[in-house]
């Protein structure tokens, strides 16, 4: 039994997924990093950063 090779698109997606943590962590300072250090996924970390810098969705709408 042979395993199928992962498709090129799947490999590219995995590369991008691996870059996300590095890009997020390298773009923020230590104080901000401490706010996302307890998150379990990078999606959660991104959502925390959005709330930190943009505010809640309701507040964003009011600002616009």
Secondary structure, 3 states (H helix, E strand, C coil): CCCCCCCHHHHHHHHHHHHHHHHHHHCCCHHHHHHHCCCCCHHHHHHHHHHHHHCCHHHHHHHC
